[in-house]
Amino acid sequence: MDWGDIAKQVIGLGAPILGTALGGPLGGAAGKILAEVIGATDTTPEAVGKALATSSADQIAQAENAWAEALRAEAEAAGRSVAETQATIRAELASEDALQRWWRPLYAFELTFECAALWIVLVHEFWTGDMGAINALIGATGLLVAYWGFRFGVLGVYVSGRTREKVCIATGQDSPGVLGGVLGHLVTSVAGKAAGKAASVTKK
């Protein structure tokens, strides 16, 4: 038996958010909270499954609410982490240290120069018909792909970070990025709905 085996049972008892979590990658964390609330003898799916048979509606609602609070706390922690990162970025922008202000633009310029240099070499070797150099470049394709993939990946992070810096400067507010904002809103929304549903069940 695993946590997914009792997920439907928990959902049927009125804890849809907790039940969904049990059936996913957070099953262990959700199961631990459920086990504590309903008084299971152990934090295993088997022990929790047995304890569910004698659990009251209030206990299930309490477990749902506890999981919602855990989600909310995680979202707040993520928000604080983003705020600290943005504060560091703004401190770098305001710094008088030239290295802090210029290392990323210089990185982009240097990478652009590397791309141009490699293109010039390729065109020259094909133009002169130097098969030795061409074969050497072909043999190093795997290494070059890995190298350029890493370099352009770093450049992509720079471009994204620079956009967020500009937004912070313009608005004076921390910008967690599109993905971070969507995930944060989703987690907070889910946690709020779960807490409201749990409170409603408790009142009944």
Summary of the structure (lengths in Angstrom):
residues: 204
radius of gyration: 26.8
end to end distance: 32.3
largest distance: 84.9
contacts: 566
relative contact order: 0.12
helix: 85%
strand: 0%
